[in-house]
Amino acid sequence: MKESAECLTEDCWSRWLNHGRDGGDAAMRARVEAETTAFAARVLGFVPAPPGEMLDIGSGAGLMGWAALARWPDVFVTMTDVSPALLAQARAEAGRRGVAVRCRFVRAGAETLGGIADASQDLVSSRSALAYVADKPAAFRAAYRVLRPGGMIAIAEPLFRDEALSACLLREAAAKTGDPLLALLHKWKAAQFPSTSDAMEASPLANYTERELLGFAKQAGFRGAHLELHIDERKVPPRGWAAFCAASPHPLAPCLADILARDFSRAEREMFEAAIRPGIEAGQFGTASRMVYLYAHKP
Ligand SMILES: C[S@@+](CC[C@H](N)C(=O)[O-])C[C@H]1O[C@@H](n2cnc3c(N)ncnc32)[C@H](O)[C@@H]1O
């Protein structure tokens, strides 16, 4: 990939990874870093022996790559992504970390992994990237293609289906009760997640369950699969309202501030803020992460 001014232009992926997921809140950023570092360590922990060549799908700012390079002194990592901005950012970071000779950066979609040779990798990893890929079976086939026989896929993917189902339920509850606050909550959630069964089927975010991911892996030819679904509920510590409004739950979702400005009347904004803001600032709300860990071998 050529370095160019275009590579440094932000896109929705780099904007979200660099600012959108924490809304500029330093404490939230530290929590996200701790959580994602743990996700990466768990994925690599499934790998029984150090790989020689590893490819990371949707590598973003390099989370999985840095973890692998630190864990295995002899591994060579190919980071692949569709975002030129993130590939450029990760390349610069590799220089800062002194690991530039142990990795390369390839602009490639998960669906084809174009430019990556057949049977060239010992390990294909991914963390929170396939969730954004509409054709997940194609991504598993591409991963299978680039692995050597005996190679392994190890991934962690979030399940957003429950958030989408909650958005569907909010609409039903708002219609049934006529409660204006429920209608506003639905307007918020429906702007960030698919909120009808048709929209769920059409959205890469919600068009899969953990069992379907397992099925895609098996259809692609993977064997000896192991899957774990981890659901972790936790309380969210107090957050400033501005940072809460500036954050969004995933790269394709608008932040709450944009939704309030775009979709809410002034009276609706006031009602919504009066109901939600005190709980956010007092740390009264909880959240849950739902993460699927899947590993399997290419026979
Ligand atoms: C939530 S970020 C995760 C980044 C990184 N894996 C991590 O764990 O920090 C999603 C990543 O998937 C990438 N992505 C989105 N669509 C993709 C596609 N079709 N093929 C490959 N990567 C994709 C984005 O550019 C972004 O880097």
The ligand as an SDF file (V2000), in Angstrom:
LIG
                    3D

 27 29  0  0  0  0  0  0  0  0999 V2000
  -14.1820   -2.4100   15.7480 C   0  0  0  0  0  0  0  0  0  0  0  0
  -12.8080   -2.2560   14.7100 S   0  0  0  0  0  0  0  0  0  0  0  0
  -11.7360   -3.4970   15.4220 C   0  0  0  0  0  0  0  0  0  0  0  0
  -10.2940   -3.2780   15.0840 C   0  0  0  0  0  0  0  0  0  0  0  0
   -9.3220   -4.2630   15.7230 C   0  0  0  0  0  0  0  0  0  0  0  0
   -9.5390   -5.6080   15.2460 N   0  0  0  0  0  0  0  0  0  0  0  0
   -9.4140   -4.2170   17.2270 C   0  0  0  0  0  0  0  0  0  0  0  0
   -9.7690   -5.2310   17.8280 O   0  0  0  0  0  0  0  0  0  0  0  0
   -9.1290   -3.1790   17.8230 O   0  0  0  0  0  0  0  0  0  0  0  0
  -13.3730   -3.0030   13.2080 C   0  0  0  0  0  0  0  0  0  0  0  0
  -12.3040   -3.1010   12.1400 C   0  0  0  0  0  0  0  0  0  0  0  0
  -12.8160   -3.8400   11.0360 O   0  0  0  0  0  0  0  0  0  0  0  0
  -12.3810   -3.2140    9.8470 C   0  0  0  0  0  0  0  0  0  0  0  0
  -13.3010   -3.6260    8.7690 N   0  0  0  0  0  0  0  0  0  0  0  0
  -14.5470   -3.1990    8.5220 C   0  0  0  0  0  0  0  0  0  0  0  0
  -15.0680   -3.8300    7.4450 N   0  0  0  0  0  0  0  0  0  0  0  0
  -14.1080   -4.6940    7.0180 C   0  0  0  0  0  0  0  0  0  0  0  0
  -14.0390   -5.6290    5.9450 C   0  0  0  0  0  0  0  0  0  0  0  0
  -15.0630   -5.8170    5.0960 N   0  0  0  0  0  0  0  0  0  0  0  0
  -12.8940   -6.3280    5.8010 N   0  0  0  0  0  0  0  0  0  0  0  0
  -11.8430   -6.1460    6.6460 C   0  0  0  0  0  0  0  0  0  0  0  0
  -11.8640   -5.2800    7.6740 N   0  0  0  0  0  0  0  0  0  0  0  0
  -12.9780   -4.5560    7.8620 C   0  0  0  0  0  0  0  0  0  0  0  0
  -12.4150   -1.7250   10.1720 C   0  0  0  0  0  0  0  0  0  0  0  0
  -11.6430   -0.9450    9.3090 O   0  0  0  0  0  0  0  0  0  0  0  0
  -11.8780   -1.7400   11.5980 C   0  0  0  0  0  0  0  0  0  0  0  0
  -10.4850   -1.6600   11.6230 O   0  0  0  0  0  0  0  0  0  0  0  0
  1  2  1  0
  2  3  1  0
  2 10  1  0
  3  4  1  0
  4  5  1  0
  5  6  1  0
  5  7  1  0
  7  8  2  0
  7  9  1  0
 10 11  1  0
 11 12  1  0
 11 26  1  0
 12 13  1  0
 13 14  1  0
 13 24  1  0
 14 15  1  0
 14 23  1  0
 15 16  2  0
 16 17  1  0
 17 18  1  0
 17 23  2  0
 18 19  1  0
 18 20  2  0
 20 21  1  0
 21 22  2  0
 22 23  1  0
 24 25  1  0
 24 26  1  0
 26 27  1  0
M  CHG  2   2   1   9  -1
M  END
$$$$
